[in-house]
């Protein structure tokens, strides 16, 4: 029998009032593993009301007590890595080692948030004017909703919630309906860490819940990671309703490979970055830009590595890559590959007909490499979000930079080269938010901030790190005077300045 997954409201699992459900699948087997309860408007209103009340008291909790809970939460997450990874693999399909890697990056952000007393230190100016001092501090914005994607069921919520909670906000997580179970375990770990009821809640739902969060008068901020069209919609709707928004969109990440690069090293990293997690990463390399004489040999080396990828159920200890998330995703990926072939691209490795023995009902696409791709092809223009690496050939580094800058996305990019001069020119010239030099997945460490440019980010703040602190707080500046008794007030009709 399949289980039923509920919400997490006011510190406990709750069925809610909604009667609709969605099936949760294991992508490797195609089997339904659970039924997910979906919230209705009454559930949404009740959850937001609880969060609003919790935020009022949580924002007054001392930094020392907040930090103690964060440290405890960090230890609980670390002690449940195996259990969380198994939940991720069972609903997403990524291999267990990749799931544990996701958790490692989430733990980094919790650790950063544990330093919140230092991060929230304000400024003080003594005697800014005669007898007047000026100082500033930052306060929480209130209730924040996190709308997170299927591809990182733990990491992305941990990019948001610890920062929002550390800065004094209440947080409502609306995870993807495809991967709900890990979010529920995170909620229980927050509870066990001592977080007051209502400060972290999980509400499952569809468009009705998302629309409600975007327009609800008591939701003060929206953090989102997902596709570009949805990110743009969220920015427009939520800001029109007076909310602060950070909305991270899609990507089409390019990696330039110069002839002077170590081509074996480049091919190793391109294959891992393109096919890891079945390409279902916003930082995946999906376009290899082969420069000049590097092209033929690079393609050959990437082909060898693509053919060696072990595609299996993610629970298998030697698996390199698992399935894609759904039948619809598989259909779109196969369709895009076929269109590229028909448009004249060269199929180097074709993963459309992959069958994994014993898992014939799973959602499989094998590693695919397509050469001689043109910019007008769908395979180049669309974010495929699958294990597909397209190769575009250019003559020079300058041509490659122009190609990247002409692309509407600006999330991540990389260059493989042994030339410091080429690398420096590249990093200063590309219109991209995150850049790797001989590093294919340049995800910043937690004490920096994650975010792209152009159609990859809507809103002016990146996620986690210093910009995360800024996003989840707002500044106050205090100008104070403490005159002595019977002293002249110094009142003036002029603006005081001395």
LINDA-V260775 format. One record per backbone hydrogen bond with DSSP energy under -1.0 kcal/mol. NH is the residue of the N-H (numbers start at 0). CO is the residue of the C=O. E is the energy in kcal/mol with one decimal. If there is no record, write none. Layout:
nh->(NH,NH)
co->(CO,CO)
e->(E,E)
This chain:
nh->(2,4,6,7,8,11,13,21,23,25,28,29,32,33,34,35,36,37,38,43,44,45,46,47,48,49,50,51,52,53,54,55,56,57,58,59,60,65,66,67,68,69,70,71,72,73,74,75,76,77,78,83,84,85,86,87,88,89,90,91,95,98,99,100,101,102,103,104,105,106,107,108,109,110,111,112,113,114,115,118,119,120,124,127,128,131,132,133,134,135,136,138,140,143,144,145,146,147,155,157,158,159,160,163,164,165,166,167,168,169,170,171,172,173,178,183,184,185,186,187,188,189,190,191,192,193,194,198,200,201,202,209,210,211,212,213,214,215,218,219,220,221,222,223,224,225,230,231,232,233,234,235,236,237,238,239,241,242,243,245,246,247,248,254,255,256,257,260,262,265,266,267,268,269,270,271,272,273,274,275,277,278,279,280,283,285,286,287,288,289,290,291,293,294,297,298,299,300,301,302,303,304,305,306,311,315,318,319,320,323,329,330,331,332,333,334,335,336,337,338,339,340,341,342,343,344,345,347,348,353,358,361,362,363,365,367,368,369,370,372,376,379,380,381,383,387,388,389,390,391,393,399,400,401,402,403,404,405,412,413,414,415,422,423,424,425,426,427,428,429,431,432,433,435,437,442,447,449,452,454,455,456,457,462,467,468,469,470,471,473,475,477,479,486)
co->(32,34,13,201,11,8,6,35,33,30,25,25,23,23,2,21,4,19,203,39,40,41,42,43,44,45,46,47,48,49,50,51,52,53,54,56,57,61,62,63,64,65,66,67,68,69,70,71,72,73,74,79,80,81,82,83,84,85,86,87,313,94,95,96,97,98,99,100,101,102,103,104,105,106,107,108,109,111,112,114,115,117,133,131,131,128,479,124,477,122,475,473,471,169,220,171,222,173,151,153,154,155,156,159,160,161,162,164,163,141,198,143,200,145,175,179,180,181,182,183,184,185,186,187,188,190,189,195,170,7,172,205,206,207,208,209,210,211,215,142,142,243,144,245,146,247,226,227,228,229,230,231,232,233,234,235,238,237,219,221,457,223,455,286,413,288,415,257,260,261,262,263,264,265,266,267,268,269,270,271,274,275,276,278,280,252,252,389,254,391,256,393,290,291,293,294,295,296,297,298,299,300,301,302,320,312,315,309,309,362,325,326,327,328,329,330,331,332,333,334,335,336,337,338,340,339,370,368,368,350,355,358,26,361,350,386,348,388,345,390,373,376,376,377,381,385,367,285,369,287,289,395,396,397,398,399,400,401,433,253,435,255,418,419,420,421,422,423,424,425,429,409,410,412,414,440,444,462,409,407,452,453,246,449,463,464,465,466,467,138,136,134,132,483)
e->(-1.2,-2.7,-2.7,-2.5,-2.4,-1.1,-2.0,-1.8,-2.8,-2.3,-1.1,-2.9,-3.1,-1.3,-2.8,-3.3,-2.5,-2.5,-2.6,-2.2,-2.8,-2.2,-2.5,-2.6,-2.2,-2.1,-2.3,-2.8,-2.0,-2.5,-2.7,-1.4,-1.1,-2.9,-2.2,-1.2,-1.3,-2.3,-2.5,-1.9,-1.8,-2.2,-2.7,-1.9,-2.8,-2.5,-1.9,-2.1,-2.6,-2.3,-1.8,-2.7,-2.8,-2.2,-1.8,-2.4,-2.7,-2.1,-1.3,-3.2,-2.0,-2.2,-2.4,-1.6,-2.2,-1.8,-1.8,-1.7,-1.6,-2.6,-1.4,-1.0,-1.7,-2.5,-2.0,-2.6,-1.6,-1.6,-1.6,-1.7,-2.0,-1.3,-3.6,-1.5,-1.3,-2.7,-2.3,-2.3,-2.5,-2.4,-1.9,-2.9,-1.3,-2.8,-2.5,-3.0,-2.9,-1.5,-1.1,-2.1,-1.1,-1.0,-2.7,-2.4,-3.1,-2.5,-1.6,-1.7,-2.4,-2.4,-3.8,-2.7,-3.2,-3.3,-1.1,-1.2,-1.7,-2.3,-2.0,-1.8,-2.1,-2.4,-2.1,-2.4,-1.9,-1.5,-2.1,-1.8,-2.1,-2.4,-2.6,-2.1,-3.1,-1.9,-2.3,-2.1,-1.2,-1.7,-1.6,-2.4,-1.5,-2.5,-2.8,-2.5,-1.7,-2.3,-2.5,-2.6,-1.9,-2.8,-2.3,-2.2,-2.7,-2.5,-2.1,-1.3,-1.9,-2.2,-2.2,-2.3,-2.6,-2.8,-1.8,-2.4,-2.6,-2.6,-2.3,-1.9,-1.1,-2.6,-2.6,-2.3,-2.2,-2.8,-2.3,-2.1,-2.7,-2.1,-2.5,-1.8,-1.8,-1.7,-2.0,-1.4,-1.2,-1.7,-1.8,-3.0,-3.1,-2.0,-2.2,-2.8,-2.0,-1.5,-2.3,-2.7,-1.8,-2.2,-2.6,-2.4,-2.0,-1.7,-2.6,-2.2,-2.1,-2.4,-1.7,-2.8,-1.8,-2.9,-2.2,-2.4,-2.1,-2.4,-2.6,-2.2,-2.3,-2.2,-2.4,-2.1,-1.8,-2.1,-2.4,-1.6,-1.4,-2.4,-2.5,-2.3,-1.8,-1.1,-2.5,-2.0,-2.7,-1.1,-2.8,-2.2,-1.8,-2.4,-2.8,-2.4,-1.8,-1.1,-2.1,-3.0,-1.2,-2.4,-2.8,-2.4,-3.0,-2.6,-2.4,-1.8,-2.4,-2.2,-2.1,-2.3,-2.5,-1.6,-1.7,-1.8,-2.0,-2.8,-2.1,-2.5,-2.3,-2.4,-2.7,-1.5,-1.1,-2.0,-1.4,-2.3,-1.3,-2.3,-3.2,-2.6,-2.1,-2.5,-2.5,-2.2,-2.1,-1.5,-3.1,-3.1,-1.3,-1.7,-1.9,-2.4,-2.1,-2.4,-3.0,-3.8,-3.0,-1.8)
